Amino acid sequence: FPRQPDRVAIVTGGTDGIGYSTAKHLARLGMHVIIAGNNDSKAKQVVSKIKEETLNDKVEFLYCDLASMMSIRQFVQKFKMKKIPLHVLINNAGVMMVPQRKTRDGFEEHFGLNYLGHFLLTNLLLDTLRESGSPGHSARVVTVSSATHYVAELNMDDLQSSACYSAHAAYAQSKLALVLFTYHLQRLLAAEGSHVTANVVDPGVVDTDLYRHVFWGTRLVKKLFSWLLFKTPDEGAWTSIYAAVTPELEGVGGRYLYNEKETKSLHVTYNQKLQQQLWSTSCDMTGVRDVTL
Ligand SMILES: NC(=O)c1ccc[n+]([C@@H]2O[C@H](COP(=O)([O-])OP(=O)(O)OC[C@H]3O[C@@H](n4cnc5c(N)ncnc54)[C@H](O)[C@@H]3O)[C@@H](O)[C@H]2O)c1
């Protein structure tokens, strides 16, 4: 990929797993990388490691707890005080199959953190992204979903899964919501003619700590699965990096990417009425001003 000096990226959840590899490779391309995360005990060590490995000094950590709207707003405020552009936003952080619990704002954690947290973050950063994109050099929003979205249902009457909780269904729903969000965002951006694109990626099955709440039976089974089936975090980060910097995707948005190729997402994700309905509901939940297409 071409070097990216003078470009700025935010990577959520960049202290671990796929996010760490994404941040590291973007730094290697010369980008100014801001890791947005809630893991501040690890942050210093991670930032030093990336700086050392990439010889890029423009790597930093800014606290952002995606399970708290106040924390997201404070993060954006601190970022904007830097008065720097934003060319790439990677919505990567996530939790999977956690026991039933709520975010600070009372939303079911998968829906609230994985989806609504990124919905709010993106919307608060949109003006900066719009100002930073230019013809031939679009700013890019890259959102990490999952193949799990293929088995998901969006329950508009119970987005918080309160009637019947299944950790797997709640995770899958949050990942489906991220696909619908990306397609609607892309339509909004295209309609206003801004130089910002939005794509969504599936990293594949990757050996990270995301599986900490999954029951494997024994460690040996987990090891065997990892060895046979899982990608490494570097391999898992590749599609996010591709979506963030490849010249092939200049000006191109609204794609679901897997292994650097466009793939069809679940048929329901193309339902524009549902995209709009979820977007408007999310605006109500987060206090973002709604725009109807
Ligand atoms: N690992 C896989 O096989 C796989 C498959 C499909 C999709 N994904 C997606 O990839 C993304 C990255 O996952 P990973 O596999 O690297 O997992 P991981 O557990 O290694 O990393 C998740 C990151 O999210 C951060 N995070 C968690 N809660 C947060 C909060 N409240 N605020 C801010 N950050 C928070 C963590 O600190 C961590 O840095 C997730 O969105 C996940 O759903 C992963």
The ligand as an SDF file (V2000), in Angstrom:
LIG
                    3D

 44 48  0  0  0  0  0  0  0  0999 V2000
  -11.6860  -12.4530   16.4880 N   0  0  0  0  0  0  0  0  0  0  0  0
  -12.5610  -12.8440   15.5740 C   0  0  0  0  0  0  0  0  0  0  0  0
  -12.5990  -14.0060   15.1490 O   0  0  0  0  0  0  0  0  0  0  0  0
  -13.5530  -11.8620   15.0080 C   0  0  0  0  0  0  0  0  0  0  0  0
  -14.4390  -12.3150   14.0230 C   0  0  0  0  0  0  0  0  0  0  0  0
  -15.3600  -11.4200   13.4830 C   0  0  0  0  0  0  0  0  0  0  0  0
  -15.3870  -10.1120   13.9290 C   0  0  0  0  0  0  0  0  0  0  0  0
  -14.5160   -9.7110   14.9030 N   0  0  0  0  0  0  0  0  0  0  0  0
  -14.6050   -8.3190   15.3560 C   0  0  0  0  0  0  0  0  0  0  0  0
  -13.3210   -7.7370   15.3560 O   0  0  0  0  0  0  0  0  0  0  0  0
  -13.2740   -6.6730   16.2980 C   0  0  0  0  0  0  0  0  0  0  0  0
  -12.0100   -6.7750   17.1260 C   0  0  0  0  0  0  0  0  0  0  0  0
  -12.0880   -7.9460   17.9190 O   0  0  0  0  0  0  0  0  0  0  0  0
  -10.8170   -8.8090   18.3700 P   0  0  0  0  0  0  0  0  0  0  0  0
  -11.0410  -10.1700   17.8520 O   0  0  0  0  0  0  0  0  0  0  0  0
   -9.5730   -8.1040   18.0540 O   0  0  0  0  0  0  0  0  0  0  0  0
  -11.0780   -8.8820   19.9530 O   0  0  0  0  0  0  0  0  0  0  0  0
  -10.2120   -8.3660   21.2060 P   0  0  0  0  0  0  0  0  0  0  0  0
  -10.9980   -8.7810   22.4040 O   0  0  0  0  0  0  0  0  0  0  0  0
   -8.8110   -8.8400   21.0730 O   0  0  0  0  0  0  0  0  0  0  0  0
  -10.2320   -6.8010   21.0320 O   0  0  0  0  0  0  0  0  0  0  0  0
  -11.3780   -6.0360   21.2930 C   0  0  0  0  0  0  0  0  0  0  0  0
  -10.9640   -4.6200   21.6090 C   0  0  0  0  0  0  0  0  0  0  0  0
  -12.1470   -3.8760   21.9680 O   0  0  0  0  0  0  0  0  0  0  0  0
  -11.8410   -3.1110   23.0980 C   0  0  0  0  0  0  0  0  0  0  0  0
  -13.0120   -2.7970   23.9100 N   0  0  0  0  0  0  0  0  0  0  0  0
  -13.8080   -3.6490   24.6040 C   0  0  0  0  0  0  0  0  0  0  0  0
  -14.7000   -2.9710   25.3310 N   0  0  0  0  0  0  0  0  0  0  0  0
  -14.4720   -1.6450   25.0910 C   0  0  0  0  0  0  0  0  0  0  0  0
  -15.0570   -0.4380   25.5560 C   0  0  0  0  0  0  0  0  0  0  0  0
  -16.0370   -0.4490   26.4590 N   0  0  0  0  0  0  0  0  0  0  0  0
  -14.5860    0.7380   25.0900 N   0  0  0  0  0  0  0  0  0  0  0  0
  -13.5560    0.7720   24.2010 C   0  0  0  0  0  0  0  0  0  0  0  0
  -12.9530   -0.3380   23.7370 N   0  0  0  0  0  0  0  0  0  0  0  0
  -13.4130   -1.5310   24.1780 C   0  0  0  0  0  0  0  0  0  0  0  0
  -10.8860   -3.9880   23.9180 C   0  0  0  0  0  0  0  0  0  0  0  0
  -10.1670   -3.2140   24.8780 O   0  0  0  0  0  0  0  0  0  0  0  0
  -10.0120   -4.5300   22.8110 C   0  0  0  0  0  0  0  0  0  0  0  0
   -8.9730   -3.6180   22.5370 O   0  0  0  0  0  0  0  0  0  0  0  0
  -14.5720   -6.7850   17.1130 C   0  0  0  0  0  0  0  0  0  0  0  0
  -15.4820   -5.8210   16.6620 O   0  0  0  0  0  0  0  0  0  0  0  0
  -15.0840   -8.1720   16.7820 C   0  0  0  0  0  0  0  0  0  0  0  0
  -16.4900   -8.2690   16.8840 O   0  0  0  0  0  0  0  0  0  0  0  0
  -13.5970  -10.5470   15.4390 C   0  0  0  0  0  0  0  0  0  0  0  0
  1  2  1  0
  2  3  2  0
  2  4  1  0
  4  5  1  0
  4 44  2  0
  5  6  2  0
  6  7  1  0
  7  8  2  0
  8  9  1  0
  8 44  1  0
  9 10  1  0
  9 42  1  0
 10 11  1  0
 11 12  1  0
 11 40  1  0
 12 13  1  0
 13 14  1  0
 14 15  2  0
 14 16  1  0
 14 17  1  0
 17 18  1  0
 18 19  2  0
 18 20  1  0
 18 21  1  0
 21 22  1  0
 22 23  1  0
 23 24  1  0
 23 38  1  0
 24 25  1  0
 25 26  1  0
 25 36  1  0
 26 27  1  0
 26 35  1  0
 27 28  2  0
 28 29  1  0
 29 30  1  0
 29 35  2  0
 30 31  1  0
 30 32  2  0
 32 33  1  0
 33 34  2  0
 34 35  1  0
 36 37  1  0
 36 38  1  0
 38 39  1  0
 40 41  1  0
 40 42  1  0
 42 43  1  0
M  CHG  2   8   1  16  -1
M  END
$$$$
